[in-house]
Amino acid sequence: MTFRVIRPDGLEWITRPHEPDEAPRHVAELSELAGFAHTRANVWRYEPGAKGRRHRHVMQEETFVVLAGTLTMYVGDPPERQDVPTGGLVHVEPGTPLQTANHGDEDLVLYAYGTPPESEHAEILDSAL
């Protein structure tokens, strides 16, 4: 097939593990659904107060596009806070520590993609928060 269309009502949202007192994050995995061969991508939805795990990828660069809400990203070492509004983008080079969070009072929705897709999981680091 030369193209694929994915509609919002066709997304399957998976709630990521979180502590009982933490706000949840939800992910719609796109890579297989879209047939990506050289990248990987997800749509993320962070409820107010939700945060991701601080991590870094050895070989994969990551790009985050804010679709709704405001992304707070703690990037680098030491972590530097960046607040990115709807329509903004953050591009992170391989080896750079990062942590995402929603400090707002509405859902944060992100399109995140990375290349080349790493077969190993990211290195998990101590939280910046």
Backbone bond lengths (Angstrom), bond angles and torsions (degrees), N, CA, C in turn:
res aa  C-N    CA-C-N  psi(-1)  N-CA   C-N-CA  omega(-1)  CA-C   N-CA-C  phi
1 M - - - 1.448 - - 1.536 108.17 -
2 T 1.299 117.96 137.43 1.457 121.77 -176.73 1.524 113.82 -88.70
3 F 1.337 118.04 -11.14 1.457 120.89 176.16 1.519 109.85 -158.57
4 R 1.330 115.31 160.78 1.467 121.94 175.79 1.517 108.00 -138.67
5 V 1.306 116.45 143.05 1.454 122.80 176.36 1.522 107.65 -115.49
6 I 1.309 116.29 129.91 1.459 121.88 177.10 1.523 107.15 -118.06
7 R 1.297 115.38 122.38 1.459 120.28 -178.93 1.534 109.56 -101.31
8 P 1.330 117.34 150.89 1.473 119.96 -177.27 1.526 113.35 -53.29
9 D 1.328 118.45 -36.98 1.463 119.77 -179.19 1.523 112.18 -73.35
10 G 1.335 117.56 -7.00 1.458 121.43 177.32 1.521 113.76 -96.10
11 L 1.334 116.72 0.78 1.465 120.30 -179.51 1.528 110.90 -82.22
12 E 1.319 115.33 140.54 1.464 121.70 174.21 1.522 107.33 -106.10
13 W 1.332 116.63 116.11 1.467 121.93 -177.68 1.519 109.79 -89.94
14 I 1.325 116.05 127.92 1.460 123.26 178.80 1.526 107.65 -112.91
15 T 1.328 116.66 125.07 1.463 120.45 177.49 1.515 108.73 -80.86
16 R 1.328 116.12 125.05 1.458 122.09 -179.24 1.526 110.39 -76.57
17 P 1.340 117.32 151.24 1.469 119.65 178.11 1.533 110.84 -58.07
18 H 1.318 114.63 140.94 1.467 120.65 178.48 1.521 108.48 -156.20
19 E 1.315 115.46 160.22 1.467 120.89 177.64 1.529 109.43 -71.05
20 P 1.336 118.10 153.76 1.467 120.72 -178.19 1.530 113.83 -56.78
21 D 1.325 117.34 -30.74 1.468 120.22 -178.73 1.531 112.81 -93.07
22 E 1.340 118.08 3.52 1.460 122.02 179.72 1.524 111.08 -99.92
23 A 1.340 115.61 145.40 1.461 120.64 173.89 1.533 108.70 -70.28
24 P 1.319 118.04 140.79 1.460 120.11 -176.30 1.528 114.42 -83.00
25 R 1.342 113.33 158.48 1.456 123.43 170.01 1.524 106.85 -114.62
26 H 1.318 115.58 148.77 1.457 121.19 -179.80 1.525 107.92 -128.89
27 V 1.322 116.93 142.96 1.459 120.72 -178.49 1.526 110.21 -128.96
28 A 1.313 115.49 139.56 1.462 122.75 169.43 1.528 105.52 -112.03
29 E 1.322 116.69 110.46 1.458 121.85 -176.20 1.527 109.61 -79.31
30 L 1.325 115.91 126.97 1.461 121.11 -173.18 1.521 114.80 -106.59
31 S 1.322 118.51 -24.49 1.468 121.62 -168.70 1.523 113.63 -53.81
32 E 1.293 116.56 -54.29 1.461 120.04 -179.04 1.528 110.69 -70.14
33 L 1.320 116.12 -42.53 1.465 121.93 -179.25 1.529 111.22 -57.98
34 A 1.337 116.07 -40.40 1.461 121.15 -178.02 1.528 112.58 -87.60
35 G 1.331 116.91 -12.05 1.459 120.58 -179.18 1.515 113.78 76.38
36 F 1.343 116.70 31.77 1.467 120.29 -179.94 1.529 109.92 -65.82
37 A 1.311 116.56 133.34 1.461 121.81 178.36 1.529 112.34 -104.65
38 H 1.343 117.81 -29.44 1.460 120.92 -172.04 1.526 113.63 -123.95
39 T 1.310 117.32 2.42 1.461 122.33 178.23 1.521 108.02 -139.50
40 R 1.322 115.61 172.62 1.456 119.38 169.33 1.514 106.80 -136.78
41 A 1.327 116.42 151.03 1.458 119.20 -176.11 1.517 111.04 -153.21
42 N 1.327 113.99 153.29 1.457 122.67 177.22 1.524 108.84 -144.13
43 V 1.320 115.55 156.37 1.459 121.33 164.49 1.521 105.18 -106.25
44 W 1.330 115.64 129.44 1.463 122.09 -179.65 1.512 109.57 -112.79
45 R 1.329 115.43 142.92 1.473 121.62 172.19 1.522 107.63 -126.13
46 Y 1.336 115.65 117.01 1.459 122.37 178.71 1.523 107.96 -105.02
47 E 1.313 116.18 123.60 1.460 119.55 173.51 1.534 108.40 -71.39
48 P 1.328 118.74 159.09 1.467 120.02 178.82 1.531 110.97 -52.35
49 G 1.335 116.16 130.59 1.459 122.15 180.00 1.521 114.40 90.28
50 A 1.337 118.31 -8.11 1.468 121.08 -178.39 1.526 110.68 -74.27
51 K 1.333 114.75 150.36 1.461 120.37 176.70 1.515 109.44 -142.44
52 G 1.327 115.16 150.41 1.459 121.36 175.43 1.514 110.12 -89.50
53 R 1.289 115.60 178.55 1.463 121.20 177.02 1.525 108.93 -88.99
54 R 1.318 115.96 139.07 1.462 119.87 176.48 1.524 107.34 -70.40
55 H 1.322 115.90 132.40 1.458 120.57 -175.15 1.526 110.54 -156.05
56 R 1.330 114.49 173.79 1.459 120.65 170.94 1.522 108.17 -149.22
57 H 1.322 113.81 149.64 1.463 121.40 176.10 1.523 108.86 -106.08
58 V 1.315 117.07 139.09 1.459 121.94 -178.39 1.527 111.16 -71.17
59 M 1.332 117.10 -45.84 1.470 120.81 -173.75 1.522 114.04 -116.70
60 Q 1.302 117.73 -19.18 1.462 121.24 -172.10 1.522 111.95 -90.89
61 E 1.328 116.84 128.51 1.454 120.70 169.05 1.517 107.49 -87.86
62 E 1.329 116.48 149.84 1.460 120.83 -178.46 1.520 110.00 -127.83
63 T 1.332 114.86 143.41 1.453 121.70 176.57 1.522 108.24 -128.72
64 F 1.335 115.52 135.18 1.455 122.81 -177.66 1.528 108.70 -121.73
65 V 1.331 117.41 125.32 1.456 122.89 177.27 1.527 107.05 -114.03
66 V 1.326 116.58 124.78 1.464 121.92 -177.73 1.528 108.95 -83.62
67 L 1.334 116.35 116.68 1.462 122.02 -179.83 1.519 112.30 -93.28
68 A 1.330 117.20 -29.29 1.475 122.02 178.48 1.520 108.25 -158.17
69 G 1.330 116.29 145.20 1.456 120.90 178.97 1.522 111.44 82.89
70 T 1.328 115.65 -163.57 1.464 122.47 178.59 1.522 108.98 -126.46
71 L 1.315 115.47 124.24 1.460 122.55 176.14 1.519 108.49 -84.80
72 T 1.333 116.62 130.79 1.456 120.76 166.26 1.514 106.17 -107.61
73 M 1.334 115.87 123.28 1.452 120.70 178.95 1.523 108.39 -121.85
74 Y 1.327 114.79 132.04 1.456 122.41 173.94 1.522 105.39 -101.54
75 V 1.329 116.10 111.71 1.463 120.49 -170.26 1.524 110.59 -127.40
76 G 1.341 115.43 141.54 1.455 121.56 178.54 1.513 112.05 92.57
77 D 1.333 114.04 -177.11 1.457 120.92 -179.32 1.527 108.01 -142.33
78 P 1.320 119.15 105.10 1.457 126.13 9.95 1.533 111.06 -74.04
79 P 1.344 117.19 157.99 1.462 121.08 -176.67 1.533 111.86 -63.13
80 E 1.338 115.04 132.31 1.458 122.37 176.27 1.528 108.03 -113.53
81 R 1.327 116.74 125.48 1.470 121.06 -177.19 1.527 110.33 -77.11
82 Q 1.340 114.28 131.10 1.455 122.00 175.14 1.529 107.56 -127.90
83 D 1.338 117.55 124.93 1.463 122.17 175.83 1.524 108.16 -103.54
84 V 1.331 115.92 123.10 1.462 121.40 -172.85 1.529 108.53 -122.23
85 P 1.344 117.88 118.78 1.463 120.81 -176.93 1.530 112.66 -80.65
86 T 1.317 115.84 173.42 1.459 122.62 175.21 1.525 109.83 -50.30
87 G 1.318 115.50 132.24 1.461 121.22 -179.47 1.512 113.12 91.89
88 G 1.341 117.67 -10.88 1.459 121.35 -179.81 1.518 111.69 -85.19
89 L 1.326 114.85 171.05 1.459 121.95 -175.59 1.524 108.86 -142.57
90 V 1.335 115.29 143.57 1.464 122.15 171.90 1.522 107.16 -126.34
91 H 1.335 116.35 129.70 1.459 121.44 176.55 1.523 107.41 -115.89
92 V 1.336 117.02 128.91 1.463 122.52 -175.29 1.528 109.08 -121.12
93 E 1.326 115.37 124.69 1.466 121.71 179.42 1.528 110.88 -72.67
94 P 1.339 118.35 155.39 1.461 121.61 176.73 1.532 111.32 -55.34
95 G 1.328 115.85 144.83 1.454 121.71 177.65 1.518 114.49 84.48
96 T 1.332 117.96 -3.55 1.459 121.83 -177.62 1.527 109.93 -92.13
97 P 1.337 118.75 123.08 1.463 120.39 176.70 1.529 110.93 -65.74
98 L 1.334 115.42 142.70 1.462 120.07 177.21 1.518 110.49 -150.05
99 Q 1.327 114.62 153.70 1.461 122.13 173.97 1.517 107.63 -146.87
100 T 1.323 116.37 133.68 1.458 122.01 -178.98 1.520 110.26 -104.96
101 A 1.336 115.53 151.17 1.464 120.45 179.81 1.516 109.85 -155.04
102 N 1.321 114.71 156.21 1.460 121.93 172.56 1.522 107.60 -116.31
103 H 1.322 116.40 99.61 1.458 121.31 177.72 1.527 111.57 -90.21
104 G 1.331 117.58 0.96 1.463 122.17 -178.33 1.514 112.61 -83.78
105 D 1.330 115.25 -177.06 1.466 120.76 -179.37 1.528 112.34 -109.39
106 E 1.329 116.97 13.80 1.463 122.39 173.84 1.523 108.56 -132.20
107 D 1.322 116.48 164.17 1.464 119.72 179.23 1.526 111.17 -60.56
108 L 1.316 115.05 143.07 1.459 123.56 172.51 1.522 106.45 -102.91
109 V 1.331 117.39 129.14 1.464 121.81 177.39 1.523 107.92 -122.61
110 L 1.337 115.83 126.89 1.472 123.12 -175.68 1.515 110.81 -126.83
111 Y 1.320 115.21 143.97 1.458 121.35 164.58 1.521 105.14 -102.98
112 A 1.336 117.23 122.08 1.458 121.71 -178.38 1.521 108.81 -123.53
113 Y 1.342 115.12 130.60 1.458 117.85 175.95 1.517 110.57 -138.21
114 G 1.331 114.95 154.12 1.451 120.54 -177.43 1.510 111.27 -140.52
115 T 1.331 113.93 151.94 1.452 120.66 177.34 1.521 109.45 -152.10
116 P 1.321 120.48 146.50 1.464 125.18 -13.98 1.524 109.75 -68.72
117 P 1.318 117.51 152.74 1.465 118.40 179.00 1.529 110.87 -64.52
118 E 1.313 115.93 126.22 1.462 120.05 179.22 1.519 110.17 -84.95
119 S 1.326 115.03 139.55 1.460 118.82 178.07 1.525 110.91 -81.65
120 E 1.319 117.25 -22.61 1.465 121.61 177.84 1.523 109.26 -96.47
121 H 1.326 115.74 156.87 1.454 119.97 177.29 1.518 110.46 -74.76
122 A 1.323 115.23 159.82 1.462 120.57 178.74 1.533 110.41 -65.59
123 E 1.313 115.18 156.93 1.464 121.14 173.53 1.523 107.77 -77.27
124 I 1.327 117.24 122.93 1.466 122.29 179.77 1.526 108.70 -86.15
125 L 1.335 115.61 133.78 1.456 122.87 -176.49 1.533 110.25 -118.01
126 D 1.326 116.98 168.62 1.467 121.08 175.16 1.528 109.39 -63.99
127 S 1.322 116.04 142.16 1.464 122.06 -177.61 1.521 111.96 -61.19
128 A 1.324 115.40 144.59 1.461 121.78 174.10 1.528 110.71 -85.35
129 L 1.304 116.45 -11.33 1.471 122.15 -176.87 1.518 111.81 -104.96
